């Protein structure tokens, strides 16, 4: 008997049509979504359950249609696992979703898969600064470059209220608390199916949610986590800023 991860790889990635494998994958997806549906109406969990159900559906569809490689899936699935475990628990109706996300996180390697490009794009000063920060350059250097660079932020909802941009960010659960994420380039995104909004780094100070850190390029070696305090200083780091 193959594992669910192997079935997912064979059916969704390699296009195998073995009826037994297809049934196992379809049943795992159906059970996961049915379990999440049971907690959608909860006052404290409904929004998260709905977001996770949407993400699970998108991951499976993107795998089946070749819009997502298994390396990207192995990053996105653990992030979702953390969100489910911290926000919805690990037993009861969400257990099938945890099993499916675990399988997605454990997709077997493909020897022909190029994997993530962890080298900085020399055309992107932010990625060059990230590489420098990882190598020991002063943290302030990275923050200065981020303030004058563009980032791509996954958002669940955006609207203008009283002439101010209001955003609902895709939350991540980190070891030290909650965060939202941003990417130096759309190709680095590990949030399949979630729209990306391009923002100037300095703009993050005004729209960033209270109590959230910033995970920059989550899932990549070429990434880091900024504290909320660091995010709030970005506007003042723009040359000529009056703040």
C-alpha positions as CSV (number, residue, x, y, z in Angstrom):
1,X,0.0,0.0,0.0
2,X,1.4,3.4,-1.0
3,X,1.3,6.3,1.4
4,X,-1.1,9.2,0.8
5,X,1.9,11.4,-0.1
6,X,2.9,8.9,-2.8
7,X,-0.7,8.7,-4.1
8,X,-0.8,12.5,-4.3
9,X,2.4,12.6,-6.3
10,X,1.3,9.8,-8.6
11,X,-2.2,11.1,-9.2
12,X,-1.8,14.9,-9.0
13,X,1.7,15.3,-10.4
14,X,2.4,12.3,-12.6
15,X,-1.1,11.9,-13.9
16,X,-1.6,8.2,-12.9
17,X,-5.1,7.0,-13.5
18,X,-5.1,3.9,-11.3
19,X,-8.7,3.9,-10.0
20,X,-7.7,2.9,-6.4
21,X,-5.1,5.7,-6.1
22,X,-7.6,8.2,-7.5
23,X,-10.2,7.1,-5.1
24,X,-7.8,7.4,-2.1
25,X,-6.8,10.9,-3.1
26,X,-10.4,12.1,-3.8
27,X,-11.5,10.6,-0.5
28,X,-8.7,12.3,1.5
29,X,-9.5,15.7,-0.1
30,X,-13.3,15.2,0.5
31,X,-12.8,14.2,4.1
32,X,-10.4,17.1,4.7
33,X,-12.9,19.7,3.3
34,X,-15.9,18.1,5.0
35,X,-14.1,18.3,8.4
36,X,-13.1,21.9,7.9
37,X,-16.7,22.7,6.8
38,X,-17.9,21.6,10.2
39,X,-15.9,24.3,12.0
40,X,-16.5,27.1,9.4
41,X,-19.5,28.3,11.4
42,X,-17.5,28.6,14.7
43,X,-17.3,32.2,16.1
44,X,-13.6,32.0,16.6
45,X,-12.5,29.5,14.0
46,X,-14.8,29.9,11.0
47,X,-12.7,32.4,9.1
48,X,-9.5,30.4,9.6
49,X,-11.2,27.1,8.6
50,X,-12.6,28.7,5.4
51,X,-9.1,30.1,4.5
52,X,-7.5,26.7,5.1
53,X,-10.2,24.9,3.0
54,X,-9.6,27.3,0.2
55,X,-5.8,26.8,0.4
56,X,-6.1,23.0,0.5
57,X,-8.4,23.1,-2.6
58,X,-6.0,25.4,-4.4
59,X,-2.9,23.3,-3.6
60,X,-4.5,20.1,-4.9
61,X,-5.9,21.8,-8.1
62,X,-2.6,23.5,-8.8
63,X,-0.7,20.2,-8.4
64,X,-3.1,18.5,-10.7
65,X,-2.8,21.1,-13.4
66,X,0.9,21.6,-13.2
67,X,0.7,25.2,-11.8
68,X,2.6,24.3,-8.7
69,X,5.7,22.1,-8.1
70,X,6.1,19.8,-5.2
71,X,8.9,21.8,-3.7
72,X,6.6,24.8,-3.4
73,X,3.9,22.6,-1.9
74,X,6.3,21.2,0.7
75,X,6.7,24.8,1.9
76,X,3.1,25.9,1.8
77,X,1.7,22.8,3.5
78,X,3.7,23.1,6.7
79,X,2.7,26.7,7.1
80,X,-0.9,25.7,6.8
81,X,-0.3,22.9,9.2
82,X,0.9,25.3,11.8
83,X,-2.1,27.5,11.3
84,X,-4.5,24.6,11.7
85,X,-2.8,23.2,14.8
86,X,-2.7,26.5,16.6
87,X,-6.0,27.9,15.5
88,X,-8.3,24.8,15.1
89,X,-6.6,22.0,17.1
90,X,-5.4,18.6,16.0
91,X,-8.3,16.3,16.7
92,X,-12.0,15.9,15.8
93,X,-13.2,17.1,12.5
94,X,-10.0,18.8,11.5
95,X,-7.9,15.6,11.7
96,X,-8.4,14.6,8.1
97,X,-7.2,18.1,7.0
98,X,-4.1,17.6,9.1
99,X,-3.5,14.2,7.5
100,X,-3.9,15.7,4.0
101,X,-1.6,18.7,4.7
102,X,1.0,16.3,6.2
103,X,0.9,14.3,3.1
104,X,1.3,17.4,0.9
105,X,4.3,18.4,3.1
106,X,5.9,15.0,2.6
107,X,5.6,14.7,-1.2
108,X,8.5,12.6,-2.4
109,X,11.4,14.2,-4.2
110,X,11.6,14.4,-8.0
111,X,15.2,13.9,-9.2
112,X,14.4,16.2,-12.1
113,X,13.0,19.0,-10.0
114,X,15.3,22.1,-9.9
115,X,14.1,23.1,-6.4
116,X,14.3,26.6,-5.0
117,X,16.8,29.1,-6.3
118,X,18.4,30.3,-3.1
119,X,20.8,32.7,-4.7
120,X,19.9,36.3,-4.7
121,X,18.7,37.9,-7.9
122,X,21.4,40.5,-8.7
123,X,18.7,42.8,-10.2
124,X,16.8,43.0,-6.9
125,X,18.7,45.1,-4.3
126,X,16.4,43.6,-1.6
127,X,17.6,40.0,-2.3
128,X,21.2,41.2,-2.4
129,X,20.7,42.9,1.0
130,X,19.1,39.7,2.3
131,X,22.0,37.6,1.3
132,X,24.3,40.2,2.9
133,X,22.3,40.1,6.1
134,X,22.5,36.4,6.3
135,X,26.3,36.6,5.8
136,X,26.6,39.1,8.7
137,X,26.0,42.5,7.3
138,X,24.4,45.0,9.7
139,X,20.7,44.6,10.2
140,X,20.2,48.3,9.5
141,X,21.5,47.9,6.0
142,X,18.7,45.4,5.2
143,X,16.1,47.6,6.7
144,X,17.3,50.6,4.7
145,X,17.1,48.7,1.4
146,X,13.7,47.2,2.3
147,X,12.3,50.6,3.0
148,X,13.1,51.7,-0.6
149,X,12.2,48.4,-2.3
150,X,9.0,46.8,-3.5
151,X,7.6,43.7,-1.8
152,X,4.7,41.4,-2.8
153,X,2.3,40.8,0.0
154,X,-0.4,38.0,0.1
155,X,-3.7,39.6,1.1
156,X,-7.1,38.0,1.8
157,X,-9.0,41.3,1.4
158,X,-8.3,44.9,0.5
159,X,-10.4,48.0,0.6
160,X,-10.1,51.8,1.0
161,X,-11.6,53.2,4.3
162,X,-11.6,56.9,4.9
163,X,-9.0,57.3,2.2
164,X,-6.7,54.8,3.8
165,X,-5.9,51.3,2.5
166,X,-7.2,48.6,4.8
167,X,-5.8,45.1,4.2
168,X,-6.4,41.7,5.7
169,X,-3.2,39.7,5.6
170,X,-2.6,36.0,5.3
171,X,-1.5,35.0,8.8
172,X,1.4,32.7,9.7
173,X,2.0,31.1,13.0
174,X,5.7,31.3,14.0
175,X,7.4,29.8,17.1
176,X,7.4,33.2,18.8
177,X,4.0,34.5,17.7
178,X,1.9,35.5,14.7
179,X,3.3,37.1,11.6
180,X,2.2,38.1,8.1
181,X,4.5,37.5,5.1
182,X,5.9,39.3,2.1
183,X,8.1,38.2,-0.8
184,X,10.9,39.9,-2.6
185,X,9.6,38.6,-5.9
186,X,6.3,36.9,-6.9
187,X,8.2,33.7,-7.9
188,X,9.3,33.3,-4.2
189,X,5.6,33.1,-3.1
190,X,4.6,30.1,-1.0
191,X,1.0,31.2,-0.8
192,X,-0.6,29.7,-3.9
193,X,-4.0,31.0,-4.8
194,X,-3.7,34.1,-2.6
195,X,-3.5,37.4,-4.6
196,X,-0.2,39.4,-4.2
197,X,-0.3,43.1,-3.7
198,X,2.8,45.0,-4.6
199,X,3.7,47.6,-2.0
200,X,6.7,49.9,-1.3
201,X,8.5,48.7,1.8
202,X,8.0,52.0,3.5
203,X,4.2,51.7,3.0
204,X,4.2,48.6,5.3
205,X,4.5,50.9,8.4
206,X,1.0,52.3,7.8
207,X,-0.8,49.1,6.9
208,X,0.9,46.5,9.0
209,X,-1.4,44.7,11.5
210,X,-0.8,45.3,15.2
211,X,1.0,42.5,17.0
212,X,2.4,40.9,13.8
213,X,6.0,40.2,12.8
214,X,7.0,40.2,9.1
215,X,8.2,37.0,7.6
216,X,10.1,37.9,4.5
217,X,10.4,35.1,1.9
218,X,9.0,32.4,4.4
219,X,10.2,28.9,3.6
220,X,13.4,30.1,1.8
221,X,16.9,30.2,3.0
222,X,17.0,33.7,1.5
223,X,14.6,35.0,4.1
224,X,14.3,36.5,7.5
225,X,11.8,37.6,10.2
226,X,11.4,41.3,11.1
227,X,9.8,42.4,14.4
228,X,6.8,44.6,14.3
229,X,9.0,47.4,15.7
230,X,11.4,47.0,12.8
231,X,8.5,47.2,10.3
232,X,7.2,50.4,12.0
233,X,10.6,52.1,11.4
234,X,10.6,51.6,7.6
235,X,9.0,54.9,6.7
236,X,11.6,56.8,8.6
237,X,14.3,55.1,6.7
238,X,13.4,56.6,3.3
239,X,15.8,59.4,2.3
240,X,14.2,62.8,2.8
241,X,11.4,61.4,5.1
242,X,10.1,63.9,7.7
243,X,9.2,61.2,10.2
